[in-house]
Amino acid sequence: MIFDKKNARFLSMLGHRGTFSIMMTELAEQMEHLIVMTADMGYLTGLEKFKKKYPEQFYNVGIAEQNMIGIASGLAKVGNIVFATTYANFITMRSYEQIRLNLGYMKFNVKIVGTGAGLSMGMSGNSHYGLEDVALMRAIPNMMVVSPADGIEIAKTLVAATEYEGPMYIRLSGTLNQPIIYREDYKFELGKAITLKEGRDITLIATGTMVYECLKAAEELESQEISVRVINMHTIKPLDTEIIDEALKETRLLVTVEEHSVIGGLSSAVAEYKSTKCTLVPQLKIGLPDQFGVVGEYKYLLEYYGLTARQIAQKVKARYELL
């Protein structure tokens, strides 16, 4: 795929599921040993085209997530690159033991793709929200955790995943008409965060859908003469500690923002590392509270939980004024 403005708009309209399907089809053209598996999510994940074009490389195991991980492990053991996908909460929770032993312990080359992560399942409610998935996957040794920010970054993550040997969890969030961060090609490297905007007062470290919201929040804060640095921490494990060290040295407040529980996700990963450093720079954690929430449309839920750019800016300014 050519990473330019035209494809950035195209992938934005498709959303994360459509982007996943397009990229799997494109990558399969180059890799006969690439296999896609799903747990009864072929149509809803947009994989019908892949199924028709590469029927020998597609497996739908039905609503049997644990079996899917077992089968994926076997296919990976004989040399295949396997992408196993379904909703983020189901694939991480229902098959956690299988992921821990078959992938973490055995290090099989399986890429777990959790779709509909965060609040993006909207009206489906708490049973379908993926709010604890990063916490679960981070806890498994040898598991890489990646949360791309937009369509172009999803595409780059999937390409990088085929080149990475080992288990990986790819968290896909957001909906159709996903906001665009990248409109042209850029250097993407697993484990290396990207500074999207420089600043000297505050550092916003965001992942997934919250990267766009933080860029807009930074604009609002800049209009109030507060200098803001914005970092896209697309890889949550392993964490890019060098970029955090720079932020701790050069800015006065560290803010982590994620569409995930404030327990165990990006906020916790940064706090855990920060606790090993001799620093007085405080950290503000913005994310979802430790509770089951309300049901509603996606945009309504972001507003309800204070995850819009305006609300993020307000929270950050209030904390910054206490310094």
N, C-alpha and C positions, 0 to 999 in steps of 0.2 A: 504494500500500500504506500502511496505517496502521501507524506504528511504535509498538507498545505491547507489553505483557507477553505477550499472547496470541500475537501474530505472532513475537515473539522466541523463544518456545518452539517454535512451528511451524517456523521457519527453522532452529533449532538441530537439531531432529530430522531435517530434510531433508539437512543437511550442505551443503557448498559447491556441489556439482553440482546438487542439487535446487533450491537457492536461485537459482542462475543460470538454470535453466530457467523457474521461476515468474516471475522478474523479466523475462526476455526476452518471455514471453507477455504479461505485463501491459503492458510498454512498447510492444509491437507494436500493441496495441489503440489506442494514441494516435499512433503514428508509422508511416505507410504506407511510409516510406523506410528503415525499420530492417530490416536483413538479418542473418540468423545463418548462419554457415558452420561446417562441421565436417569433420574429416579422419577419416571412418569412426567417429565417436564420438557419433552421434545417440542411440542407445539408452543407452549408458553415461553420457552427460552428461544424460540425462533429457529430451531434446529431442523425443521422439516426439509429445507433446501439441502442442508448437509446430508441428511439421511438419504435423500433421493440421489444425490451425486456420489456419495461414498457409503453405500449401504454396508460394505464389509468393514468399515471403520467406525460404525455407530452401534451402540448398544443401549436399549431402553430396558432397564431391569424392573420397571414398575415401582410401586411405592415400597421400596426395600433398600433403604439407604445403607444399612449395615452390610447387606450382601453386595451392594455396588462397590463399597470400599474393598471388600475381600476379592471380588473379581478384578477390580482395577489393579490391585496389588499383584495378582497372578499375571496379568497382562504386562505389567511393568517389569516383572521379574524376567520375562523372556525378551526384553529389549524394546518394548514400546514406550512412547511418551503418552501418558493417559491424562485426559482432562475429565474429571468427574464433577457433575454439576446438579444442583437443585437449589431450593431456597436456602439462604444462609443459616437460618435457625435449625432447619431440619438436618442439613448435612453435617453441621458441627455438633449438634446435641444428640441426635438419634444414633449416630455412628461414632461417638467419641472414643470408645474403647478400641474399636477397630482402627481408627486413625492413629491413636496413640501407639498401638503395638505394630500394626502393619506398615505404617508410614514413618512415624517418629523413630521407633526402635529399629525397624528393618531398613529404613532409609530408601524405600522404594520410590521410583521416579513418577509420582502421581501428583497432579496439580488439582487441588480442590477449589472449585469456583462457586462461591456462595452468592447467589443473585438475590435481589430484593432485600439487601441488608439495610440495617438502620430502620427507619420509619417508612420506607418507600412502599411497603405493602398496604399502607393507608387503611382503607375500610375493612381489610381482613382482620385487623385487630391484634391484640397481644399474642395470640397463638402463632402469628406469622411474623411478628417484628423480630429482627435480628439485632439485638442490643447487647448480647454477651459474647458474641462469636470471637471477637479479637482476644478477649480475656482467655477464652478456652484454648484457642490455637497458640497463643503466646506461651502457654504453660507447658506445651509439648516440646521436648528437646528435638533439635534438628529441623524444626518446622519454621520455614520462612513465612512472614505475614506481610502482604502487600495490599494497599488500599488506594487505587488510582483515582485521580481527581476529575478527569473528564474523558471524552471519547478517544482522543488522540492518545492519552496516557494509558487507557485500557488497552488499546491496540499495541502500544509499545511494551506494556507489561506482558501481554500474551506472547509476543515475539521473544522477549527475554526469558519467559518461562520455558520455552522449548529448548533454549540454550543452557538452562540451569539444570544441573544434575542433582535431583533430590526432591523431597516433598515441599510443597508450597501451598499456602492458602491465599487465594485471591478474592478480596472482598469487593463486590460490585454493588453500589448504592445509587440512589437517584432515580429519576423517572424519564419519560420521553422529553425531548427538547431540553436536554441537559445543558447547563451553562458551559460556555467554552472558556478554557484557561489558555490552551495552546492553539495558535492559529497557523503555526509553521513548525518545521522540524526543529528538534532540540536534542541535546544529549541526555539520554535516560540511562541510568545505571542502578541496578538493584542494590539497595543498601546505602545509596548516596542521595540525601535530601537535596532539594533545590531552593535556593533563595530567589523568590520571585520579585521581591522589593526590598531595598535597603532602608534602614532606619536606625536611629541612635537612642530612642527613648524606650520603646516597647518592642518585644518580639512576639509575634503571633505564630505559633506552630500548629498547623492544621493538617488534616488528612481527609481524603475522599471528598465528599460534597462540600465540606466546610472550607475548603481552600478558596473557592469562589466567594463565599460569604465573608471570609476574612479579608480578601482583597478589597471588597466593597466597604467593609468596616474600616479598613485602613484609610481609604479615601475620606471617609467621614471624619475620622480622627485627625487626619492631616489638615482638614479644613479648619480644625480647632487648634492648629499649630502644635500638634503632638506627632513626633516623628515615629513611624511604625515600620518595622521589618516584618516581612511575611515569608514563612518557610513552608514549602510543601513537603511534608514528611510522608512520602508515598510508601516507603518501607518502614513498617513499625517494628519488625524483627528481622534481621538485626538492626538496631537503632543507630542512626548516624550521630555518634557522640561528639565528633569533631565540630559539627555545626552548632551543637548545643553549647559546647565550650566557648565558641566564639560569641554566642548570644549572651552567655553569662558574663563575659568580660566586657562586652560593648554596649549592653542595654540594661535598663534598670528594673524591668518587669518582664517575666516570662508568662505567656498565656498559651495554654493548650486547648484546642477546640476540635471536637469530634462528634459525629452522629452515632454515638455509642455510649454505653454506661460510663460514668466517670470512674467506675471500679474496673480495673484490669486492662483498660485499653491504652490509647496513646498517652493520656494524662498520667496513668500509673507508670507506664514505661519511662516517661521523662522524669517523673518524680523519683522513681527508683534509682535512676542514674544520678540525678541531681543530689540525692542523699549521700552519695559517695564523695561529693566535692565540698571544699571549704568555701562556701559562698553565702552571701546574705541576700542574694537576689530572690525575691518571693515568686511564687508560681500561682497563677489563677487558673483553675480547672473549669472549663465550660463544656458541658455535655449533658447526657440524660441522667436524671436522678435515680437513686436506688429504690425504685418502686414501679409497680405496674401502672400503666397510664391510661389515657383516654383513647377512644377510637375516632378517627376522622380522616379527611383527605390529607394528602401529604403536605401541602403548603400550610394548611391549618395547623398540622402537628408541629412543623418547624416553628411557627409563630407561638404556639402554645408552650413549647419548651424553651423559648428564648434563643433559637438558633438562626435567626435572620441577621443580616448584616447590621441593621439598625440596633437590634437588641444586643448583639455582641459588642458593638461600639459603646453602648451605654454602660454595659457591665465593666468593660475594660477601663473606660474613663473614670468610673466611680472608684475602682481599685487603684488606679494610677494616682488619683488625687489624695490618697491616703499615705503615699510615700513621703 
